Amino acid sequence: MPKFSIFVLLFVFVFSFFGFAFYSIDAYSLNSAAILVAPCSEHLLGTDRLGRDILARLIEGGKISLIIGVGSALIASVIGLILGSMAGYFRGTIDKGFVVLVDLFLTFPTFFLLLALVSYVNASAWVLIVIISITGWMTTARLIRSESFSITSQPYIKILNIAKVSKSKILLKYYAPLLAPIYFVSFTFGVGGAILAESGLSFLGLGIVAPQMSWGTILSSGKDVVEIAWWVSFFPGLMIFLVTFSLINISNYLQQLTNKKQIQN
């Protein structure tokens, strides 16, 4: 399953960023003579209600969806790594402040917090990256904090503190390698979660604004014609499913590897 999932992700990446080299139809081109055409030889995945080619739009929209997913997960996981490791290492007042901050963010349901933030700004890819990352770092931070607590209690860390080794060196040299598996698991989960969050916002009309497009906006554009043109919503939904399912499989595999190493140690 990990090999298959990695292959799917590589295919989706090449499809989204290099697909235009193999499929030259313009994603923005309107064609009044080809409205809601079913998949055929001329339009492999059909067209939407404005006559735009679905395959071309999936290629173009995939760039935005993947950039938002990877960018949001990267920022959120880095924030979680920094805050969680600092709370677990320094403890005391810093840890108490960390707990209060996390509880404050978790008080509000994440998706409703996203809706509240997006409603006050004009959504774009970079705005959504910032907003999704701000609302998605808590889980990673809590996992990192828990693991940092167990690392801090190790005898060699206490010896390093007694020897007055610089705290930055301890965190980078001894904490980072041990926290890396948790970080990568959280990152892969975060990418899938960010893509789903962007798709949900776009489906509600609060995500990417035209003329930009994402898989979520393409999916949303087909909700009114789903009974007569299933392909408009099906194919972007399929792309979202493939990416999130593959990322979850990879996350589970990484988690299994981490658990095996912990058992062996």
N, C-alpha and C positions, 0 to 999 in steps of 0.2 A: 504493500500500500504506500509506503513512503516514496518508493521509486516512481510509482504511477502518479502520485500527487506532485512530486517535483517536476515530472514530465509535463503534467497539465499546467502548472504554473509557468514553466518555461514557454510552453506553447502560447499561453494567454499573453505573456509579456511580448513575445515576438509578434504575435497577431496584432496587439494594440499599438506597438511603437514602429513596426516595420511593415504592417499589412498594406499600407498605402502603396508600397512599391510593387505589390502583386495585384492590387485591386484599385484601379484608377478612377472609379466613379466618385464624383464629388458628393460628400456627405451633406452639403448644404443646398444642392441643386434641387429646385422644385420642378415637378413634371405633372402638369394637369392631366396628361393623357395616361398616366400610370398610377392612379390613386388606389390605394389598398389592393395592389396586385399581389396575389399569392406567390409563394416561392416558385421560381421558374428558372429557365436557363439564362434569361436576361437579367433578372434580379434574383440572385441565389437564395436570399432570405426574405424576399418580398419587399414591399414598400409600405410607407405609412399613409395617413390620410392627406398628406400634402404631396405625395408622390416621391418622397425622398427614400433613397435606397437604405434598407435596414442594415445590411452588412457593412456598408461604408460608414454608417452612423455608429455601429458597434466598435469599429476600429477607432474612430475619432473619439468616441465617448470613453473607451477603455483607458486612454491616456489619463484623462481627468480622474476617473475612478481609482486607478492604481496610484497616481500621484497623491491623491488625498489619503488613500489607505496607508501607503508606506510612510508618507510624511507625518501624518497624525500619530501613527503607532511609534515612529522613531522619537518624536518629541515627547510623547506621553511616557514611553518606557525610560527615556533618559531622565525626565523629571522624577519618575518613581524610583529609579536607581539611586539618584543623588539624595533625595529626601529620605528614602528608606534606609540606606546605608548609614547616613549621618545619624538618624534616630537610633538605629541599632548599635552604633559604635559609641556615640557620646552619651546616650541615655539621659537621665536626669531631666532638666528643664527642656532641652531640645526635644526629647522624646515625648514629653507631655504636650508641648506645643504641636508636635506632629500629629498626635492622636486627636487633639481638638480640631486641627485643620481637616484631617481626613473625615472625622465625624460630621463636620460642618458641610463638606461636599456631599457626603453620603446621605445627608438629611433629605436632599431633593432627589427624586428619581432622575436618572441621568438623561433619559430622552426628553423629559419635560424641561429640564435645565437647558438642553440643546435648543429646544423650541423657543424658550424665553430669550436666549442670547441671540439666536438667528433673527428673531422678529424685530430686533433693534438695529440691525446692520444689513447692508446689501450683500447678499451671499456671493462669494466667488471662491475659486479653488483655494486660495491662500487664506481667506477668512475662515473657511470651513476647516482647514487644517488646524489653525490656531484654536478654534472653538472646540472641535472634537478632542484635540489633545488636552485642553484644559479640563474637560469633563471626563477624561479617560485614564488618568494616571494613578488613581487611588488603589486599584487592585494590585498593580505592579508594586507600588510603594509598600503596601502591607505585607506582601510576600517577601520582598527584599528585607524589610525590617525584621520579620520573624527569623529569617535565615541569618541576618547580621547579629541578632541576639545570641544565637547558638555559636557563631564564630567568635564573638567577643568573649564568651566564657571559656574558650580554649586556653590551656596553659601557656602556649607559645605566644599568644597575643598579650597575655598579662606580662610575660617576660619582656616582650618588645616595649610595652608601655613603661615598665620599670627602667629599662635601658634608655628611655627617653628617645626612642626612634621617632622621627617625624611622623605626625598623623597622616599626612598626605601619602607618604611612602608606604605606611601600613595598609591604607585603604587601597592603593593602586596595586601593590605587590602581592598582598595576602588576601584581601577581600575580593578584588575584581575577578580572579580566576574561579573562585568558589561560587560567586554570584552569577557568573556568566550563563550557566545552564538555565537558571530561573529567568534571567533577562531575555534570553532567546525564546523561551516558551511564551513568556508574556508578550514579546514583540509579535510573534506569529499570530497569537490570539488577537492582539490589538489591530493588526492589519485587517483581518476579517471583520472585526467589530466596527472599525472605522468605515469600511466599504458599506456595510449594512446600515450604519447610521446615516451616511450620506445618501444612500438609496432611499431610506425612509423619509428623510427631509425633502428630497427631490420629488418623491411620490406625493407628498403633501403640498408641493408647490413652494417650498421654502428653501430649496437647495440651489443648485446651479441655475443661473439665469441665462436665457437665450441671448445671443446665439450660441454660447457655450453649451456643451451637452455632456452628459455622463450616462452610465447605464441606468441610473435611477430616473433621470429625466426621460429617457427613451421608454422605460417601463411605464412611467406615469402617462406618457402621451398615448399609450394604447389602452388605457383603462376604460375609455368611453366606447371603444369599438371592439372590445375583446370578444363579443359574441359573434361578430362577423369577420374579424381579422385577428385570429388568435396569435399569429406570428409576430405582431408588433410588440406584444408584451412577453411572449414566451422566450424569445432568443436573448434579450437582455437579462431576463430572470435566470435563464440557464447559465449565462456567463457569471452572474453574481453567485449562483449556487456552486459552480465548479471551483471558483476561487476560494470561497469561504470553506467549502467542504475539504478541499486540498490542504488549506492552512490548518484546519482543525486536525486532520490526520497527521500532518507534520508535527504539530504541537504535542499531540498524544505520543508520538514516537519519541520526541525529545524528552518528554516527561518520563517515559519508560526507561530510557537510557540513564537519566539522572537518578531514578529510583534504584536501578541496578548498581550504579556506582556507589550510592550511599549504603546499600546492603553489603556490598563487598568490603567497603571500608569499615 
